[in-house]
Amino acid sequence: MVTSVSGSKIGQTKRAPAKKPSKIAEKPAVEKPKPAPRPKGYQYLVLSGNNSRLVKQVLKSRPWWSAIEDEGSNLFHFKWKQSGGGLQYRTLSTAPGRQQAVNHVPSNRELCTKTGMFRNLQTLLSKGKRNVKLSDIIPDTYEFSTTADVSFIRWKKRFSDTARRVAADQKVEPGTELNLWIAKPESLNRGRGIQVIRSVKELEAATSAANNPTKGSWIVQKYIENPMLINDRKFDIRQYVLVTNTLDVYFYREGYLRLCSVPYRTDTTDDAVHLTNNAVQRKLEGYGEHEEGNQMTYDEMAAVLVEQGGPTMEAVRDEMKRQVGLCIESVASKLNPERLKAPFFEIFGFDFMLHGAPTFQVVTIEVNTNPCLDQSSAILKKLLPEMLDDAFALTLDKSHPAPRGKGKSATVVKDGEVGLDVGQPPVLHHQESEFVRGNRFESMGSFLRG
């Protein structure tokens, strides 16, 4: 073997000196966090207020939906809130599988404010194409913003003329003998701001700036002096109507009556006597003394109509449905005016009253965009879950159908508690009775024009 001068053996490869470790340690690669997987199925966002718990419970009966807890999230497929204020209808997704629904219809104020309903009905019926007078649908009405408005001056003349004729014992139009009127702010609900009026000064005081926090318009409307009474007490009717984004309209088969706690009198303007709203009546000492929650069913009203020699309840329902049709027709070009495609819808609460004998005339009082969902009686513990479930069946179950192989579970309502009962066929339970989950909304067709 040949050895080099340095002593290394010839033919062997000289090893490179080992690298000294770097004083700066290499940083490990930072892994980007993986986005959280989106839940399978659809997601709903129910904002608080107006018994939102009930809405959530009915939605929970659809196992392909899950809840979003973050009220600021925009990742919803369905959003439920008390009012349509702040909803950006144009930005709602219409992409298949990602459609976004909300529970309000654009421009619903055209129907749900007292001034909007009045103006639109007046416009529709003034065209003379229908053999219907405005006074056949709503009581004589005047809209004004200030006491200097022409409409207020016209009302003042009407009031003064009637007062003069009554004082002179002259004949006046039937139902106006007491010259009672009722003032209502255009957009408040639950009886707020409403006052029975017996003089010009009372109306001026009621509609003054101090009593008008919304700074909006007012209507003054002829008060129904001879209303149909039940056990000497005034009542009105709450009826549910569903309107979809394509203006398909559905009339719910059932509604309920809201009664005052005390006998009807015309020598007082006390709210307890004149305002049937649950928000007013539940604060009174006699609330619930005659009926639980001061409420009655349509079947109970049917029996009272027979006792008083009035029309059948079916005839009353038909007339309410006819008036609903006129109200919707009057705003058909204004609801969802841009004809947006997102699957929004709205459940409206129509309120009606009846004149007393002999006419028993049905009149529309107002339309509510946020009908109360408080389950303040056994009637509503059954009615409201059924109504919501039926409304969702016509809307959400079509726009956001269940995956194949998944059927709806049943909503259970028992002793005031709403729970879940998964099973086939789906059944809606209430106390000792069982109701097959079905649709109690009756189609009135589409009112879409153009």
C-alpha angles and dihedrals in degrees: 000000000000115000125202123231090256090056099250118131117253112246095030118114115241111239118235113240113262115261115249113238114262115254089220110069115223113248114239114245111269112231115219111238112255114240113255110260113254114244115260116252126016130324128218130199116202114186119213125266140067095048094309087172089074092052090052092049093053090048090049088062085073103072094195089068126076132189129253112212098191104090090199095057121120094192093094129123091198130022124191120193136158098248138019092237112124096014112137100211095177093060096052110119119247095180114129110265092011101063115145121216129189131187098243136072121225115261093013088152087080086071105023103052116078091232093047094052091047096049095046095046090047091052094047096048096041089067089075095224093122130053090235131110121212089237088060089065107031132014119264104292139192125189123205143155099201136013088252092066118113090235092056090049090051091051091048090054092048091049094047094048091052092046091051093050092047091050090050090049090241125151115274134183111287112263094028100080093110094042092222120165135178127222121210132181110234102244112018121107141196092052095298114156095001116136135175109235128212101166143024090251091054091054092047090051095044093052098041120124090259090062097040109076093163093053087220134130127286136216125210112202135187107262117233098243096183105040124171106264134203114210087346092302130117120243142174134202127244112207126181123224125182121210122186131203089265090051093251103159128209128189116209115234095224136043134155143238124245114207135194119244097230135046119279116260134170097203092078137048093208112147090224089066100040111028117071096184112130089224088063101036099047090066092060126096094234095051111133093007094118102026132006106269090356088276138133136184130241089252090057090048090051090060092049091051089055091050092051095045094247133139123291119272087244090059090049090050091049091052092048089051091050091052092047087055092053092048092051092044090053091059100031093112092046104047108087089355094181091052092233115192102219111118098248122149139171138218108215126196110219116196122208138179134193129223114233127253136342098026104029085194114185116226132184112237103181146318122242126209093195106038113192115264097188109135094220097155142024087259092061094040085066102030101049100052090046093048094048092046092051091048091052090048089060095044121018095031088057100042093038106027125189117264114258113284095022118107128186118272118223129262111230121208114184131154090346095306122114115212139154132263116181112205149113127285092030111236132187111221127203119174107299096344130081127208122194107235101255141139118279093173113105116213117240092183130243121315093191111135125190 
